[in-house]
């Protein structure tokens, strides 16, 4: 099993997403994981109660801070699709690992919330 397969399973990356590269920089104490999707992939989008599939209109590069990999910072990088609906509006299709706040994964946000609970009710606004 290679590094991409290990991290695919560890991160729960599902089709159409796949890991293209894993870069582990020991000196910088940083792990960067690149994720992509195949060209021509259709993405589901709900508008006015109706779900339709749309192919990517274009893409935007995004980065998310993830939980540490041991003592190394971990970042996920992906080419995120934007779709155009029949009303000519463009919508960003965020992947399942994306948190509610820009730049953090759901797991990282959950970790921060757990830390804040353990600090006697101190809350952080992400």
N, C-alpha and C positions, 0 to 999 in steps of 0.2 A: 504494500500500500504506500503510495507516494504522499508527499506533504499536502498536495491539493485535495486528495481523497480524505485524508485525516481531518483537515479543516472544514471540508464540505460537510462531513458527518458531525463534527463538533459544533459547528455553527447552525446546523439544520438548514443548509442551503438546498432549496428544492428547485426543480425545473419551473420556469425556463432559465433560472439563474445558475451560474456555474463559476467556480474559481479559476481564474486564468493565471494567477501568479501569487507566490508567497515570498516576501522578502524579509528576512530576519537579520537585523543589524545589531550584533552583540554590543559593539562599542556605544552606539546611540541608545541601547536598551529599548529597541522599538521593533514591533512586528507590523508589517503592512501587508494586507490581503486585498488583492484586486479581484473584483467580481464583475461579470458581464452577462449578457443574454444573447442568444443567436439572432442574427439579422433576420427580419421578417416575422418575428414573434408577435402574436396578437395578445393584447392585454385587455382584461375585463374592466369596464368602467360603468358605474351606475349614474344615470342622469334622469331625474324626474321619475324615479321608481322603476326604470327600465335598464337592464344590464345588457350592454353590447360589447363586442370585441373590436378593438382598434389596433392597427399596427402603429409603430412609433412614427411620429411626424419628424422628430429630431430627438437628440439626447442632451443631457446636462451632466457634467462630472460632479459627483458628490462625495463627501468624506464624512465618516462617522467615527466618533471616539467609542471604543468598545471596552469591555472589561480587560484588565491586565492579563497578560499571558505570563504567569509567575510574576516576576518583578518588572517585566517589560511592558511598556505602553503598547496598546494594540489599536490599529485603525483599519477600518474597512473602506475601500474605495470602489465606486461603481459608476458606470455610465447608465444614468437613469433616463427612462423614456418619457417623452411628452407625446401626448396624442391630441389630434384635432377632431372635435366632434362636428356633426353636421351643421351646427349653429356657428361654426368657425371659431369656437373658443378652444384655447389650448390648455390642457390639463397635465400636470405632472403626476406620474404614476409612481408613488413611493413604494419601495420594497418592504416586505414584511418585517425586516429587522430594524427599520427606521423608527426612532422614537418620536414622541410628540413634539419635542423641541428640535430645532434644526441643529444637526451636528452630533447627536448622540444616538446610540442604539437603544432599543427598548430595555435590554438587559442592563446597560449602564445606568439608565434612568432609574430602574428598579433598585439597583444597588445604592444609588445616592439617596433614594427615599428610605431604604432600610437603615442606612447610616444615620440619617437625620432623626429617625425614630429612636435610635440608640443614644442619641445626644440629648435626651430629655425633652423632646418635642420641638427642638429647633428645626425650622423648616427652611429649605432653600427653594428659591424660584429658579427653575431651569429656563 
